[in-house]
Amino acid sequence: MVIVCPTCNASYNISEKKLPSKKIATVCKKCDGKIIISPPSKTSQKSDTTTTANPKSVQSSPKGAPKRPTQPIRKSAVAKTPIDLLSDYPELNDYDPNKYELINIFSPNKKGGYKNYKNKFKLKVLNATKAIFDKLLASEEKILRIAKGTAYYPAELLLGNGFLTTIYNHYAIACTNQRILFVNINTRMTHTTHYIRQMRYEDIKKVKRGLLFNHLILTRFKGGRQVYTAIKRYLLKEMQNLILQRQKLVATKSAPQKGLEQICPSCFAAIEEKLTQCSQCQALFKKPRTAFFKSLILPGWGDFYLGHRFLGVVEIIGSVFVWAIIVSAIFGVGSMHLILAAVILVFYNLLDGLLTLHMARKGYMLSS
């Protein structure tokens, strides 16, 4: 199918396989004019004749007639997506332009195309989180930047299991025109997992990229700081610049405060911390204390309760080794062996209980 710009009459060849399933707006590469692309009708699919996106506007003007001046597009218009971007990534046709500012998320290469490893990575993060973002985004809220990072928790290193718990700390980080969203995803970036959080731009005091330029360090006015590591540098630079821009826009609108950062995984409303039930939809959450006592009784039990099966299996295997030491101590000679075995048991179970409690307090999980 041939798509013709109604302003400058520039033509673009697009295969029917890459045509959108619904009407979308895009931009001409030559004149920045607006082009409406409609899905092909049944009659146009049967015929071999060339069609256009807007038949009324493709009529050629008589010779000698003055060309129409290019009309600037309003900033408030629906998000404009370049034709080349939709052609390179046809799956983006399913993204609502009112929720995803694709022209800002994806960047062209030096040749003007969009097929590059940077955009492929961004698309993978978006595909993994689209189902959540479609429900999570508020009215008139759009995603402007996307990245992926790993939340850094010093407490996990102190509790001796930081390496294993890292697999549960991966987040898709989305900067919107209203806030920053953090959605927990799996390591392969194929689907979302547990926690959802947010941070308002007006609550951020400082944003830095760290010494290695791959850390996103967000310092709040109230409530300390939040650190995300292992972010790709080109994504981090884009995100930092956008956060600084949004900070200036909202600086005078509202005073900084301790914002509602936790989000209910059922109704996606921003709610307070340390709740056992959503204050908006009344959904029940898993209780950190329950997870703590389960792991205190049997290491790994609390992790299964939270849905962290891999971590639970590893800790149960560790319990087997601890009990092997205890049994050998029981059959050993002297009371010192029994005391040492008891200390090891209490220490291991308590350490696992505290780690499970920390994991449970990262965010809300539905009880069923």
N, C-alpha and C positions, 0 to 999 in steps of 0.2 A: 504494500500500500504506500502511496505517496502522500506525505503530509506537506501542505503548502502554507507558508506564513501569510496571513491576510494583509500584513503591513508592507513587507518588502518582496513578497512573492518568492522567497527562498524555498526550495523544496528539499524534503528529507525522505529517503527510502527506508521504510521500516517493515520488517516481515510481520505477517499476520500473527505468528506465534507470540510476538513480543507486544502486541497491542493490548491495552488495558481492558479489564473486564467491565469497567465503569468509566464515565466521563471524568477527565482530569484536565488541569490547567498546567501548561509548561511555558517555556521561554525560548524564543528564537535566538540562535547563537550569533546571528549577524546584526540584528537590529534591536534585540531585547524586547521585541513585541510579544504580546500574549497570544498563545495558540491553544485552542481547545481541541483535545483529541477525544473522539467518541469511539466506542466499541463498534466493530463492523456489524452491519445488519446482515440478515440471512440472505437478502437479495444480492448484497455486494460480495458475499462469500461465493455465491454461485457464478457470478459474472466475472470475466477476466479484465474488465475495464478498470482504469485507475480512478481511485476516489481520493477525496481530501478530507481533512478534519472538519472544515467548516465550509460547505459548498457555497453558501451565499457570499462569502468574503473572497473566494478564489477567482471570481470573474475578473478577467483582465480589463484594465481601463483602456479607453480608446487612445490611439496614438496622438501625441501632442498634449494630452491632458496632464495637468500638474499632479505630481505624486503626493499622496497624503502624508502629512508630517507624522513622524512617529510619536505616539501618545505615551507619555510616561506612565508607568504602572504605580498605583498607589501602594504605599507600604502596608496598608491595612488589608490589601487584597489577599486571597487565598494563596498559601505557599506555592511558589513557582518552582517546578522541577525541570531541569534541562532534559531535552529529549535523549541525549547521549547517555545520561545516567539511567534512565528507564530502559534504554536499549541494552546497556551493559548488565543491568541487574533487574530483570523482568519482575522478580518477586516484590520489588518496591511498589509496584502498582497496587498491591493490597494494603499499603500503608496510608492511613488517613492524613492528607496534607494539613488538616487542621490540628493534628496532634504531633506530627513529625516534620520539622523544618529541614527537609532533606538537602536543600541547597546549602545549608550551613553545616550539616553533619558530614556530608561527603565532599571531598575537595578534588578538583581535577588535577591531572599531572601536567607536565610542561607542554605536551601535545594537545591538551584539551580534553583527553579521554578520562574515563573514570576506572578503568580496569587496572588496579594496582593492589598490592598486598595490604596497604593501609585501609583502603575502603572495604576490602574483603573481611578484614578483622572487625571493623565497625559493624558490618552487616551481620556477622556471626553473633556478636553481642546483642544486636537488636532482635535477631530472629529468636534468640533464647529467651528474651524478656518481653516480647511483643504482647503476649496474652495478658501479662500483668500490667504493663504500661497502658494498654487500652482501657483498663478498668481504673487504674490508679490516677491517671492524669485528670486534673480538675477542668472546669469549664474555661475555655480560652487559654489553656496551658499547653505549651509546645516544647518538645525536646529540641534543644539547640546543639548540644554536644553529648557524645557518648564515649565511655572508656571502661576499662576493667582493671581492678586492683585487688590487693589482698589486705584485709584489715589487720592492723598490728596491735597485739595485746601483750604487754610485758608480763602480765600475771600468768599467762600460759607458759612462758619460759621459766618463771619461778616455780611453777607447779610441776615442771619436769616433763611435760608432754607437748611442748609447743610445736614440734615438727608434725606430729600426727593431727593435731587440731587445726593446722593450717589448711587442710583440705576442706574445712567447713567455713573458711574465712574469705572466700572469693566473692566479689561483689561487682555487679554492673553499676557503674556510676553515671548518672544522667543529669546534666545541667539543663534545666528548663528555664523559661522566662519568669518563673515564680520562685523556684527553690532547687535544691540538689537532692536527688533521690538515690538511695542505695538499696539495691535488690540483690539478695543472696542467690548465687548461682553455683552449679557444680564445676569441677575443675576443667571438664571438657567443653564447657559453655554450650550445653545442649538444652538445658532446662533450668528453671528456677528451683530453689530448695526451701529455705525456712524464713529468714528474717527480712523485714522491710523497714527502712528508716528514712528520715528526711532531715534536712538542715536548711533553715531560711538564710537568705543572703544577708539580711539585716542583723542576724545573730553572729555573723563571722567577723572577728576582729582582725585577723591576719591570715593570709594564705601564702604558703611557701612550697617549693619543690624539693627541698632537702639537698644534702651535700652531693648525692649521686644523680640528682635531677630526675629521679624516678619515684620519689615519695611525694604524695599529696598530703600536706600538713595543714589542717584547718583548725585554727585557734579561735575558740568562742570568746565572746565577751563574758559569758557566765557558763561554767561547766567544763573548764579544761579544754583539751584539744583532742582531735581525732586524726589518726594517721593511717594512710593507705599506701602500701608499698608495691613494688614490681609493676608499676604503670608504665606503659610504653612512652618514651620521651615525647614523641610527636603529638600523642594524645594529651599528655600532661600539659604541654605548653599551650595548646588550644584551650584546654579547660581552665587553666590559671588565668589566661587573658579574659575569658568570658566571665569568670567569677569576679574579677576586679572591675569589669565594666558594669555588671549587675549591682555590685556593691555601691557604686557611685549613684546609680539610678534610684536605689531604695534607701539611701543614707538618710534622707530627710523625711521619709514617709512614716516611719515608725521607730520607736526607741528600741534598742537591743534588749533582749530578755532571754530567760531560759525557755526556749521554745519547746513545743510538743514534738519530740523527735521520733517517738515510737508510732508505728502504723499498724492498725488492726489488719490481719491477713484475711479477714472475712468481709468487712465493709470498706476497708482501705481508708478509714478516717484516722486523723492524727489524734492520738490519745496520750494520757499520762503514763508514767512508768509505774511498775510494781502493782499492776492490776491482775486480778484473777479472772475478770470478766470485762468484756468491752463495754464502755459506758454509752456507746451509740447503738450497737446492734445486739448487745447482751450475749455475744458469743463467748464460750468458755475457753480459757487458755490453760496450757500445761503449767503446773506449779513448780517453781525452782526448788522449794523445800522438799517436795515429793521426790524430785530427781536426786537431791542430795542424800536423803535417807536411804533410797534404793541402792545408790552406789556405796554408801557407807556400810550397808549390810553385805552386799555382794558387788564388788567392782565390775562395772560394765552394765549392770542392770539399769542404772539411771540413764546411761547413754542409749540403751535400747528404748527406754521410755521417751527420750527426746527424738528418736528417729535416727540417731548416729550409730548405725549398725556396725560399720567397719571399726570405729573406735571402741565400741562395746566388745567386739570379738577379740581385739588385741588386748584389752584390759582383762577379759576373762582368762585368756592364755597366760597373762602375767600372774593372775591369781593362782593358777595351777602351780607355777614355780614357787610362789610364796608358801602355799600349803605343803609343797614337797619339802621345803626347808623346815616347816613346823613339825611335820611328821617325823623327819629325821631327828629333830631336836627332842621330841617326846621319847624316842628310843635311845637317846644319848644319855650320857652319865652326867649328873650334877644338875642343880637347879638353875645355874647360869644359862644353860642351853634353853630352858623353858622361858626364862625371862627375856632372853634375846629374841626368841621366836615370837613371843607376845608383842614385843616392841615393834618388830618388823610387820606383823599383821596389822596392828593399830595404825602404824605410820602409813602403810600402803593404802589401806581402806580410807583413812582420813584424807590423804592426798587426792585419791580418786574422787572422793565425795566433794571436796572443795573445787576440783577442776570441773566436775559436772555442774555444780552450782553456778560457777562462772559462765559456762556454756549456756545454761538455761536463762541467764539474765541478759544475754545479748539482744534478745528481742522476743516477740510473742509468737507462740505456736498454738494452733488450734488443738483442743483436747481430743478431737475425733476427726 
